[in-house]
Amino acid sequence: MAHSIFTLRDYSGEPTAVRIYNGDITAVSLPGFLTDFGGIRASIEGITLGVMAQEQWVGDLTTLSALTPANVFAQRELKWLVRYHDTVTQEKATLEIGTADPTGVLLPASDFADLTVEPMLAFVTDFNAFARHPESSVNAVVIDSIQLVGRNI
């Protein structure tokens, strides 16, 4: 199954990766895929404090940076837990994105993100357009919620 991996570096220099399944990449779909790929990367950067270190899709690995972030709160243990489902089968799935930046996007008295405010809205829009369920390379997905979580010890 086609997928993309985005690796962020936290303040301590530790990596954290998020894997997002996407549709099959063909000669016809490649230009659109590359546009969507850049969009989802930018959206992940918009909701995290870490430095985007690497991006990868099947057949390619590009090192983007060897820097560490300046923000001491850019920690891989602070994550966005993204819950989503397949729009055809309704099968649920999750992924985590480390170095979460909760600034200005949490609902009042909650650890859930407000999906209607920027930069969270941009991430939701780009994820829903780009991602596919881990068990289907064709079925679209929709985000159900995004929750701020910590490391499970």
C-alpha positions as CSV (number, residue, x, y, z in Angstrom):
1,M,0.0,0.0,0.0
2,A,1.3,3.4,-0.9
3,H,2.2,5.6,2.0
4,S,4.1,8.7,3.0
5,I,6.2,9.2,6.1
6,F,7.0,12.6,7.6
7,T,9.7,12.8,10.3
8,L,9.9,15.7,12.7
9,R,12.8,16.4,15.1
10,D,12.0,17.5,18.6
11,Y,13.9,20.0,20.8
12,S,16.1,17.2,22.1
13,G,17.1,16.2,18.6
14,E,14.9,13.0,18.8
15,P,12.9,12.0,15.7
16,T,9.2,11.3,15.6
17,A,7.5,10.0,12.5
18,V,3.9,10.0,11.2
19,R,2.9,7.5,8.4
20,I,-0.1,8.5,6.3
21,Y,-1.5,6.0,3.7
22,N,-2.4,7.6,0.4
23,G,-3.7,6.5,-3.0
24,D,-1.7,4.6,-5.6
25,I,0.8,6.7,-7.4
26,T,0.8,6.4,-11.2
27,A,2.2,8.4,-14.1
28,V,-1.2,10.1,-14.4
29,S,-1.7,10.8,-10.7
30,L,1.9,11.9,-9.9
31,P,1.5,15.6,-10.5
32,G,-1.6,15.8,-8.3
33,F,0.1,13.6,-5.7
34,L,3.1,15.8,-5.4
35,T,0.9,18.9,-4.9
36,D,-1.1,17.1,-2.2
37,F,2.1,15.7,-0.7
38,G,3.5,19.3,-0.3
39,G,0.2,20.4,1.1
40,I,-0.1,17.8,3.8
41,R,3.6,18.4,4.8
42,A,2.9,22.1,5.2
43,S,-0.2,21.4,7.2
44,I,1.6,19.1,9.6
45,E,4.2,21.8,10.1
46,G,1.4,24.2,10.8
47,I,0.1,22.1,13.8
48,T,3.5,21.1,15.3
49,L,6.5,22.7,17.0
50,G,9.2,20.3,15.7
51,V,11.4,20.8,12.7
52,M,10.4,18.8,9.6
53,A,13.5,16.6,9.1
54,Q,12.5,14.2,6.4
55,E,9.7,13.3,4.0
56,Q,9.3,9.9,2.3
57,W,7.0,8.3,-0.2
58,V,7.4,4.9,-1.7
59,G,10.5,5.1,-3.9
60,D,11.9,8.3,-2.4
61,L,13.5,9.6,0.8
62,T,14.4,13.3,0.9
63,T,16.4,14.8,3.8
64,L,14.9,18.2,4.5
65,S,16.9,19.4,7.5
66,A,19.4,18.4,10.2
67,L,18.4,21.3,12.4
68,T,16.7,21.0,15.8
69,P,13.8,23.3,16.7
70,A,14.4,26.4,18.9
71,N,11.2,25.9,20.9
72,V,11.9,23.9,24.1
73,F,8.3,22.6,24.0
74,A,8.9,20.8,20.7
75,Q,8.9,17.4,22.2
76,R,8.1,14.1,20.4
77,E,6.2,12.9,23.5
78,L,3.5,15.6,23.0
79,K,1.4,14.4,20.2
80,W,-1.8,14.9,18.1
81,L,-3.9,11.8,18.1
82,V,-5.8,11.9,14.8
83,R,-8.9,9.7,14.6
84,Y,-10.4,9.1,11.2
85,H,-12.5,6.7,9.3
86,D,-12.9,5.2,5.8
87,T,-15.8,6.9,4.0
88,V,-16.9,3.6,2.3
89,T,-16.4,0.9,5.0
90,Q,-16.6,3.2,8.0
91,E,-13.5,1.4,9.3
92,K,-11.7,3.5,11.9
93,A,-8.0,4.3,12.1
94,T,-5.6,6.5,14.0
95,L,-2.2,8.1,13.7
96,E,-0.1,10.2,16.0
97,I,1.9,13.3,15.1
98,G,4.7,14.2,17.5
99,T,5.9,17.7,18.6
100,A,2.2,19.0,18.7
101,D,1.7,22.7,18.9
102,P,-1.6,23.3,20.8
103,T,-1.3,27.1,20.7
104,G,-4.7,28.6,19.9
105,V,-6.3,25.5,18.6
106,L,-7.7,23.7,21.7
107,L,-11.4,23.8,22.5
108,P,-12.1,25.6,25.8
109,A,-11.4,23.3,28.9
110,S,-10.6,20.4,26.6
111,D,-7.7,18.5,25.1
112,F,-9.4,18.2,21.7
113,A,-8.5,20.5,18.8
114,D,-11.0,22.9,17.3
115,L,-11.0,21.6,13.7
116,T,-12.5,24.9,12.4
117,V,-9.6,27.2,13.2
118,E,-6.3,27.7,11.4
119,P,-3.9,26.0,11.2
120,M,-5.9,23.0,12.2
121,L,-8.5,23.6,9.5
122,A,-5.8,23.5,6.8
123,F,-4.5,20.2,8.2
124,V,-7.9,18.6,8.2
125,T,-8.6,19.8,4.7
126,D,-5.3,18.5,3.4
127,F,-5.4,15.2,5.3
128,N,-8.9,14.4,4.0
129,A,-7.8,15.1,0.4
130,F,-4.5,13.3,0.7
131,A,-4.9,10.3,3.0
132,R,-6.4,6.9,2.5
133,H,-7.3,4.2,5.0
134,P,-4.5,1.7,5.8
135,E,-6.6,-1.1,4.2
136,S,-7.7,0.7,1.0
137,S,-5.7,2.8,-1.5
138,V,-8.8,4.1,-3.1
139,N,-11.3,4.9,-0.3
140,A,-11.3,8.4,1.0
141,V,-11.1,9.2,4.7
142,V,-12.5,11.8,7.0
143,I,-11.0,13.1,10.3
144,D,-13.3,12.5,13.3
145,S,-11.3,14.2,16.0
146,I,-7.8,15.4,16.9
147,Q,-6.7,15.1,20.5
148,L,-3.7,16.4,22.3
149,V,-2.0,13.4,24.1
150,G,1.2,12.8,26.0
151,R,3.6,9.9,26.1
152,N,2.3,6.6,27.3
153,I,4.8,5.4,29.9
